[in-house]
Amino acid sequence: MIKVQEYRPQSFIDFTKEENVKAYQDALKKVRAELVGKHYPMVINGERVDTAEKLTSLNPCDTNEVVGTTAKATIEDAERALQGAWTAFESWKKWDMDARARVLLKAAAILKRRRLEACALMSIEVGKNYAEADVEVAEAIDFLEYYARSAMKYSGFGSSETTWFEGEENGLMSIPLGVGVSISPWNFPCAIFIGMAAAPIVVGNCVLVKPAEDAGLIAGFMVDIMLEAGLPAGVLQFLPGVGKEIGEYLTTHAKTRFITFTGSRAVGLHINEVAAKVQPGQKWIKRVIMELGGKDGMIVDETADLDVAVTAAVQGAFGFNGQKCSAMSRLIVVDSVYDDVVNAFVERAGALKVGTGEENANVTAVVNQMSFDKIKGYLEIAPNEGKVLLGGAATGEANGKQGYYVQPTIVGDVKRESRLAQEEIFGPVVSVIRARDWQDALEIANSTEYGLTGGVCSASRERLEQARAEFQVGNLYFNRKITGAIVGVQPFGGYNMSGTDSKAGGPDYLANFMQLKTVTERW
């Protein structure tokens, strides 16, 4: 068995230190010189394959700048990649588990050396500020290292416990599923992209990766690292393309064994529906693992430390401009402290700097025109659903740069059943809801169709324990922000309309990509 030190999450870079800020700025210069303007072709069966049409990635903080391009996979490309992956699977599944794990560990080591380059590329391509980019790259490293170690417990015959029986040898074998498709999002284009690919790969599957169109360069950067780490041809097929075209083709294909998806509720439900339909020649029930959206709420009661609560609210709501499925989009405050909390929240959020990721602004541009238009639509109805206390405009401009800029927005006295309180906006917009008391606040928190993250700021042990049992979310946080799950520490995933609760970065996540065989021999 491979010998490695016990897993420990990566520490984060301290950007209060000037030398770390300078190192980041040096990385930005390096990336602008070497990666901005780069073109990434597809990778099919170990070969780099280009297409006549290209996908263009824009800098969301300066939409006049083209960050780079990728190939645009066709259905014919997808078919060739799928068939090639099944060919590669025949040998990859026979590798020892520790040999496959070494590939992930090597990739983690490479990414550690190129950490600031990955960060800087995200600042340019999706607008992440320094801290948001750094914690994501740390998470990507953690996924690689955690899954490499987690795979060891599934190695060999008898890896899962069975009961002894006289006169026989009985055991369970964990075997890979085959070839699957990974469709990843733009908001965590490094960590989620690589986590969704590395997990099935390390236990013996082959994966076709279809990254988000807005983050193709980061995906290409990560694919290069995986190939440098020693993945054989065909194990990881890189297919940048349009979801409605190749995504639809692959999720409905008879030879697709499993699908991993992170993204919107609407797209996820469609994938789940079409994947459930058995196609001619299909010999299995497809396995679908998905992480969808959230309408995440944090409760503040009258016993809470209000400074802690307001800090948690600002961090949870406006980190990466609210473009996280875990972001705090509802602040639920009991009536007796409502005014104090809201006034402090508005004051603190009003001090946030709006600008580019490269400038390390607190709030940057949202990712694309579609997101910008969607958020703008919600801002237009905000005055009818509550009182706009801060922001309220999608300006499209900051510090002289044209981009998808939306002001940090807080809407007070929002009704619990309103659209602002029920629908996922995915931007820097927070609905503040007044609750009569603690019990009413808990009922409001549970009043959406989602169940991803939630939080409670309270000094009452009785209420925290009630929330532990009754707050209907997959990840619940007390007296801290409700974003920032750490691999291996806070396994992540929600239920209800938030997904299949697969718990990425958890001890059983790899089981999603394996099936069990019981073998009995009579002596």
C-alpha positions in Angstrom: 0.0 0.0 0.0 1.2 3.5 -0.8 2.9 5.2 2.2 1.9 8.8 2.7 1.5 11.1 5.7 -1.9 11.5 7.3 -4.2 13.9 5.3 -4.2 17.5 6.5 -5.9 20.3 4.6 -3.8 22.9 3.0 -3.3 26.1 4.9 -4.4 29.4 3.2 -2.1 32.2 2.2 -2.2 35.3 4.5 -2.7 38.3 2.2 -2.3 40.8 5.1 1.5 40.2 4.5 2.9 42.4 1.8 5.3 39.7 0.5 2.3 37.4 -0.2 0.5 40.2 -2.1 3.6 40.8 -4.1 4.0 37.1 -4.9 0.4 37.1 -6.2 1.0 40.2 -8.3 4.1 38.6 -9.8 2.0 35.5 -10.6 -0.5 37.7 -12.4 2.2 39.2 -14.5 3.5 35.7 -15.3 0.0 34.4 -16.2 -0.6 37.5 -18.4 2.6 36.8 -20.2 2.3 33.0 -20.6 -1.4 32.0 -20.4 -3.6 34.9 -21.4 -4.4 34.5 -25.0 -3.6 30.8 -25.0 -5.7 28.3 -26.9 -6.5 24.9 -25.4 -7.5 22.1 -27.8 -9.4 19.0 -26.8 -7.6 16.0 -25.5 -9.0 12.7 -26.9 -7.2 9.4 -26.4 -4.0 11.3 -25.3 -3.9 13.4 -28.5 -4.5 17.2 -28.7 -7.3 17.7 -31.2 -8.6 21.0 -32.5 -11.8 22.2 -34.0 -12.7 24.7 -36.6 -15.0 26.5 -34.2 -13.7 28.0 -31.0 -15.1 28.9 -27.6 -14.0 32.4 -26.4 -13.5 33.2 -22.7 -13.9 36.9 -21.7 -12.6 38.6 -18.6 -15.9 39.4 -16.7 -14.2 42.4 -15.0 -13.2 43.8 -18.4 -15.3 42.5 -21.1 -13.2 44.1 -23.8 -10.5 41.5 -23.0 -10.4 38.0 -24.5 -8.7 35.8 -21.9 -8.2 32.9 -24.3 -10.0 30.2 -26.3 -10.7 26.5 -26.3 -11.8 24.0 -28.9 -15.5 23.5 -29.3 -16.2 19.8 -29.3 -18.8 18.3 -31.7 -21.0 15.3 -31.3 -18.6 13.3 -33.4 -15.8 14.3 -31.0 -17.8 13.3 -28.1 -18.6 9.9 -29.6 -14.9 9.2 -30.4 -13.9 10.2 -26.8 -16.6 8.0 -25.3 -15.5 4.9 -27.3 -11.8 5.7 -26.6 -12.5 6.0 -22.9 -14.0 2.5 -22.8 -10.9 1.1 -24.5 -8.7 2.8 -21.9 -10.9 1.5 -19.1 -10.0 -2.1 -19.9 -6.4 -1.4 -18.8 -7.0 1.4 -16.3 -9.3 -0.7 -14.1 -6.5 -3.3 -13.7 -4.1 -0.8 -12.2 -3.4 -1.2 -8.5 -5.3 1.3 -6.4 -2.1 2.7 -5.0 -0.7 3.2 -8.5 -3.7 5.2 -9.5 -3.5 7.1 -6.2 0.1 8.1 -7.0 -1.1 10.0 -10.1 -3.4 12.1 -7.9 -0.6 12.7 -5.4 1.8 13.7 -8.2 -0.8 16.1 -9.6 -1.3 17.6 -6.1 2.5 18.2 -5.9 2.5 19.9 -9.3 -0.4 22.1 -8.4 1.3 23.1 -5.1 4.2 24.4 -7.2 1.9 26.2 -9.6 -0.6 27.4 -6.9 -0.3 31.1 -7.5 -0.5 30.7 -11.3 -3.8 28.8 -10.9 -5.0 31.5 -8.6 -4.0 34.3 -10.9 -5.6 32.7 -13.9 -8.9 32.5 -12.0 -8.6 36.2 -11.0 -8.5 37.0 -14.7 -10.9 34.4 -16.2 -13.7 34.4 -13.6 -12.9 37.4 -11.5 -11.9 35.9 -8.2 -10.0 38.0 -5.7 -6.9 36.8 -4.1 -8.4 35.0 -1.1 -11.3 33.4 -3.0 -8.9 32.1 -5.6 -6.4 30.8 -3.1 -8.9 28.9 -1.0 -10.2 27.3 -4.1 -6.8 26.1 -5.3 -6.1 24.8 -1.8 -9.4 22.9 -2.0 -8.3 21.4 -5.4 -5.1 20.2 -3.8 -7.1 18.8 -0.9 -9.4 16.9 -3.2 -6.5 15.2 -4.9 -4.7 14.3 -1.7 -7.9 13.3 0.2 -9.2 11.1 -2.6 -5.9 9.4 -3.1 -5.8 8.4 0.5 -9.5 7.5 0.6 -9.1 5.1 -2.3 -6.9 2.8 -0.2 -9.8 1.4 1.9 -11.4 0.1 -1.3 -8.4 -1.8 -2.4 -8.5 -5.6 -2.8 -10.7 -8.5 -1.9 -12.4 -8.1 1.5 -12.1 -4.3 1.6 -15.6 -4.1 3.0 -16.5 -6.1 6.1 -18.6 -9.3 5.9 -19.5 -11.7 8.7 -17.5 -14.9 9.1 -19.2 -18.2 8.1 -17.9 -21.7 8.8 -16.5 -23.5 5.8 -16.4 -20.6 3.4 -14.4 -17.6 2.4 -16.7 -14.6 1.8 -15.8 -11.1 0.8 -16.8 -8.0 -1.0 -14.9 -6.4 -3.9 -15.3 -2.8 -4.9 -15.1 -2.5 -8.6 -15.2 0.6 -10.9 -18.3 1.4 -12.9 -16.8 2.2 -16.3 -16.9 5.5 -18.2 -18.7 8.5 -17.0 -19.3 12.2 -17.9 -18.4 15.1 -15.6 -20.1 18.4 -16.3 -18.6 21.1 -14.0 -19.5 24.7 -13.1 -17.7 28.0 -13.7 -17.9 29.2 -10.1 -15.4 26.7 -8.8 -13.6 26.0 -12.1 -10.5 24.6 -10.5 -11.6 22.7 -7.3 -14.9 21.3 -8.4 -13.7 20.6 -11.9 -10.7 18.5 -10.6 -12.6 17.0 -7.6 -15.4 15.7 -9.9 -12.8 14.1 -12.2 -10.3 12.8 -9.7 -12.7 10.9 -7.6 -14.0 8.5 -10.2 -10.6 8.2 -11.9 -8.7 7.1 -8.7 -11.0 4.1 -8.2 -10.6 2.9 -11.8 -13.1 4.7 -14.0 -12.5 6.8 -17.1 -14.1 10.3 -17.4 -15.1 12.7 -20.1 -14.8 16.2 -18.7 -17.0 19.0 -20.1 -16.1 22.2 -18.3 -18.2 25.3 -18.1 -17.8 27.5 -21.3 -16.8 30.5 -19.1 -13.8 28.8 -17.5 -12.2 26.7 -20.3 -8.7 28.0 -19.7 -8.6 27.0 -16.0 -9.9 23.6 -17.0 -7.3 23.2 -19.6 -4.6 24.2 -17.1 -5.8 21.5 -14.7 -6.0 18.8 -17.4 -2.4 19.6 -18.3 -1.4 19.0 -14.7 -3.2 15.6 -14.6 -1.5 14.5 -17.8 1.9 15.6 -16.6 1.2 13.6 -13.4 1.0 10.4 -15.6 -2.5 9.6 -16.5 -2.6 7.1 -19.4 -4.2 8.2 -22.7 -8.0 8.0 -22.7 -8.5 8.0 -18.9 -9.3 11.7 -18.9 -10.9 13.0 -22.1 -11.1 16.8 -22.3 -14.1 18.0 -24.2 -14.8 21.8 -23.9 -18.0 22.5 -25.7 -21.6 23.6 -25.4 -23.7 21.8 -22.8 -26.9 21.7 -24.9 -24.9 19.9 -27.6 -22.3 17.5 -26.3 -23.7 17.5 -22.7 -27.1 16.4 -23.9 -25.6 13.8 -26.3 -23.4 12.2 -23.6 -26.0 12.2 -20.8 -28.4 10.4 -23.0 -25.9 8.0 -24.5 -26.4 4.2 -23.9 -22.7 3.8 -23.1 -22.5 6.5 -20.5 -22.3 4.6 -17.1 -22.5 7.6 -14.7 -22.9 11.3 -14.7 -21.6 13.9 -12.3 -23.0 17.4 -12.5 -22.7 20.6 -10.5 -24.9 23.5 -11.6 -28.4 24.9 -11.8 -31.5 23.1 -10.5 -33.2 23.3 -13.9 -30.3 21.7 -15.8 -29.7 19.1 -13.1 -33.4 18.0 -13.1 -33.3 17.7 -16.9 -30.1 15.6 -16.7 -31.7 13.4 -14.0 -34.8 12.9 -16.2 -33.1 12.0 -19.4 -30.5 9.8 -17.7 -33.3 7.8 -16.2 -34.6 6.8 -19.6 -33.1 3.5 -20.8 -31.7 3.8 -24.3 -31.5 1.0 -26.9 -28.5 -1.1 -26.1 -28.1 0.2 -22.6 -27.3 -2.5 -20.1 -27.3 -0.6 -16.8 -29.2 2.0 -14.7 -27.1 5.1 -15.0 -25.8 6.5 -11.8 -26.3 10.3 -11.3 -24.4 12.3 -8.7 -25.3 16.0 -8.6 -24.9 19.2 -6.7 -27.6 21.8 -7.5 -28.5 25.1 -6.1 -29.4 26.6 -2.8 -31.4 29.4 -1.1 -29.4 29.4 2.0 -30.4 31.1 5.1 -28.7 32.2 8.3 -30.7 32.8 11.5 -29.7 35.5 14.0 -31.5 35.4 17.3 -31.5 37.8 20.3 -28.9 35.8 22.2 -26.3 36.0 19.4 -23.0 37.9 19.5 -24.1 40.5 16.9 -20.6 41.4 15.7 -19.9 37.7 15.0 -23.3 37.4 13.2 -22.7 40.5 11.0 -19.2 39.3 10.1 -20.6 35.9 9.2 -23.4 37.5 7.1 -21.0 39.7 5.1 -18.6 36.9 4.4 -21.3 34.4 3.5 -23.3 36.7 1.3 -20.7 38.6 -0.7 -17.7 36.2 -1.0 -17.2 35.8 -4.7 -20.2 38.1 -5.2 -22.7 35.5 -3.9 -21.9 33.2 -6.8 -21.7 30.1 -4.6 -24.5 27.5 -4.2 -23.7 27.8 -0.4 -23.9 31.6 -0.3 -26.1 33.3 2.3 -28.9 34.8 0.3 -31.4 35.0 3.2 -30.6 36.7 6.5 -33.4 35.7 9.0 -33.4 37.9 12.1 -35.7 37.8 15.1 -37.7 41.0 15.6 -36.1 42.1 18.8 -32.7 42.6 17.3 -33.7 43.1 13.7 -32.9 46.8 13.4 -29.5 46.5 15.2 -28.4 43.6 13.0 -29.6 45.1 9.7 -28.1 48.5 10.4 -24.7 46.9 11.1 -25.0 44.6 8.1 -25.7 47.4 5.8 -22.9 49.6 7.2 -20.4 46.7 6.9 -21.5 45.7 3.4 -21.5 49.3 2.3 -17.7 49.5 2.9 -16.9 46.7 0.5 -14.7 47.7 -2.4 -16.1 46.9 -5.9 -13.5 46.3 -8.7 -11.5 43.6 -10.5 -10.1 40.3 -9.2 -6.7 41.5 -10.1 -7.1 44.6 -7.9 -8.2 42.2 -5.1 -11.6 43.9 -4.7 -14.0 42.6 -2.2 -16.8 42.3 -4.8 -15.9 41.8 -8.4 -18.0 41.3 -11.6 -20.4 38.4 -12.0 -19.3 35.8 -14.5 -21.2 36.5 -17.8 -24.0 38.4 -19.5 -26.6 35.7 -18.7 -25.9 36.0 -15.0 -25.8 39.8 -15.2 -29.2 39.9 -16.9 -30.8 37.4 -14.5 -29.6 39.4 -11.4 -30.7 42.6 -13.0 -34.2 41.2 -13.4 -34.4 40.4 -9.7 -33.1 43.9 -8.8 -36.0 45.4 -10.9 -38.6 43.6 -8.7 -36.8 44.2 -5.4 -38.5 47.5 -4.5 -41.9 45.7 -4.8 -40.8 42.8 -2.5 -39.0 44.8 0.2 -37.1 47.9 1.0 -33.7 48.3 -0.8 -31.3 49.3 1.9 -28.1 49.0 -0.1 -27.1 48.9 -3.7 -29.9 47.8 -6.0 -28.2 48.5 -9.4 -26.5 46.4 -12.0 -24.1 49.1 -13.2 -22.0 47.3 -15.7 -19.0 49.5 -14.8 -16.5 49.9 -12.0 -13.4 52.1 -11.9 -13.6 52.9 -15.6 -13.8 49.2 -16.7 -16.8 47.8 -18.5 -17.8 44.5 -17.0 -20.7 42.5 -15.4 -20.7 44.6 -12.2 -23.6 44.4 -9.8 -23.7 46.5 -6.6 -23.7 44.6 -3.3 -27.4 44.7 -2.6 -29.4 44.2 0.6 -33.2 44.2 0.6 -35.0 44.5 4.0 -38.3 43.3 5.2 -38.7 40.8 2.4 -41.7 38.5 2.8 -40.9 34.9 3.3 -43.0 33.7 0.4 -41.7 36.3 -2.1 -39.6 35.5 -5.2 -36.5 37.2 -3.6 -36.9 34.8 -0.6 -37.5 31.6 -2.6 -35.6 31.7 -5.9 -31.9 31.3 -6.3 -30.4 34.5 -7.6 -26.7 33.6 -7.6 -25.3 37.1 -7.1 -24.5 39.7 -4.5 -28.2 40.1 -3.4 -29.4 39.4 0.1 -33.0 39.2 1.3 -33.4 40.1 5.0 -36.5 38.5 6.6 -38.0 39.6 9.9 -39.0 36.7 12.2 -41.3 37.0 15.1 -39.2 34.8 17.3 -36.8 31.8 17.2 -39.4 29.2 16.3 -40.7 31.4 13.5 -37.1 32.0 12.2 -36.5 28.2 12.0 -39.7 27.7 10.1 -38.7 30.5 7.6 -35.3 28.8 7.2 -37.0 25.6 6.2 -39.5 27.2 3.9 -37.7 26.8 0.6 -37.4 23.7 -1.7 -33.7 23.7 -1.3 -31.5 22.1 1.4 -27.9 22.9 1.0 -26.3 25.1 3.6 -27.7 27.1 6.6 -26.5 28.7 9.8 -27.5 29.8 13.2 -25.9 32.6 15.3 -27.1 32.0 18.8 -25.8 31.6 22.4 -28.6 29.2 23.3 -27.5 25.6 23.5 -31.1 24.5 23.4 -31.7 26.3 20.2 -28.5 25.1 18.6 -29.5 21.5 19.4 -33.0 22.0 18.0 -31.4 23.4 14.8 -29.0 20.4 14.7 -32.1 18.1 14.5 -34.6 20.2 12.6 -32.8 22.7 10.2 -33.2 20.9 6.9 -29.8 21.3 5.1 -26.9 19.2 4.2 -24.3 21.5 5.8 -25.2 23.4 8.9 -22.9 26.0 10.6 -23.2 27.6 14.0 -21.8 31.0 14.9 -19.7 31.4 11.7 -20.2 31.9 8.0 -22.1 29.3 6.0 -19.6 29.0 3.1 -16.1 27.5 2.9 -16.5 23.8 3.5 -13.0 22.2 3.8 -12.3 18.8 2.2 -12.3 16.0 4.8 -13.4 18.4 7.5 -16.9 19.4 6.4 -18.1 16.9 3.7 -20.2 18.9 1.3 -23.6 18.4 -0.3 -27.3 19.0 0.1 -30.6 17.3 -0.3 -34.1 18.2 -1.4 -33.7 20.3 -4.6 -30.1 20.9 -3.7 -28.8 17.6 -5.0 -28.1 14.0 -4.2 -26.3 14.7 -0.9 -23.2 12.9 -2.2 -20.9 14.7 0.3 -17.9 15.6 -1.8 -14.8 15.6 0.2 -16.3 13.0 2.6 -15.3 9.5 3.6 -17.8 7.7 1.4 -17.7 9.9 -1.7 -15.7 7.5 -3.8 -18.4 4.8 -3.3 -20.5 6.7 -5.7 -18.2 5.5 -8.5 -17.9 1.9 -7.6 -20.2 -1.2 -7.4 -19.8 -4.1 -5.0 -19.3 -7.8 -5.9 -19.8 -10.5 -3.3 -17.6 -13.6 -3.8 -18.1 -16.8 -1.9 -15.8 -19.9 -2.1 -16.7 -23.1 -0.2 -13.7 -24.8 1.2 
